[in-house]
Amino acid sequence: MARKRVAVLISGRGSNMVALIEAAKDQSYPAEIALVLSNDPTAQGLSHARSAGIATAVVDHRTFGKDREAFERAMQAEIVARRIDIVCLAGFMRLLTPWFIAQWEGRLLNIHPALLPAFKGLDTHARALAAGAKQHGATVHFVVPEMDSGPIITQGAVAIAAGDTEQTLAARVLTVEHEIYPLALKLVAEDRVRIVDGICWIDGMAMPQGVPASSRS
Ligand code: GRF
């Protein structure tokens, strides 16, 4: 099977992008990173992508004012020009409209630094600590119009330790992110993931859709 062509959308550091680039260096990995696109020309990840020899594009949302769909149409043009099959959001800090999401239904992935459905939104590590959660982690999911709510492809958990600070917890979760994102992309690129009634089935098995609240604390 031909390797799937992937665009990674970033806004900043790009450490998850690097994890995907590293995984895709293996020729037996079912996806190649064909484009890194940023809405921010100063995103750190862009220079890493360039030095890795990957095509990059910048579509600066600020040039489109409040017209989010015009911004997304410009991104879509870059993505389509590169014949992309799958789009991975990796620290991409713009909310996407239903229009863009519909273009990529079942082919648009995001990574979120929490065990969804717990701690949607921002500041997840601080909120997990403040809530006294016993475990925390990261989730790769398909994107749907409602934020951080799409079908879950895979999750990785870490135990929260007594002395954890936001920084120590964030670092451990990030290590998990770098493992589960390449894994989730591999499953999707191999066409092993089906979405049935909002739930991911992988190789014919339904994925648990989030750690139940009762086992979190
Ligand atoms: C990660 O924690 C990711 O889960 C979240 O944004 C952060 C991006 O980090 N969506 P990086 O740019 O991949 O290093």
Residues whose N, C-alpha, C, O or C-beta is under 5 A from the ligand:
A	BS01	GRF	G12 R13 G14 S15 N16 M17 A90 G91 I111 H112 P113
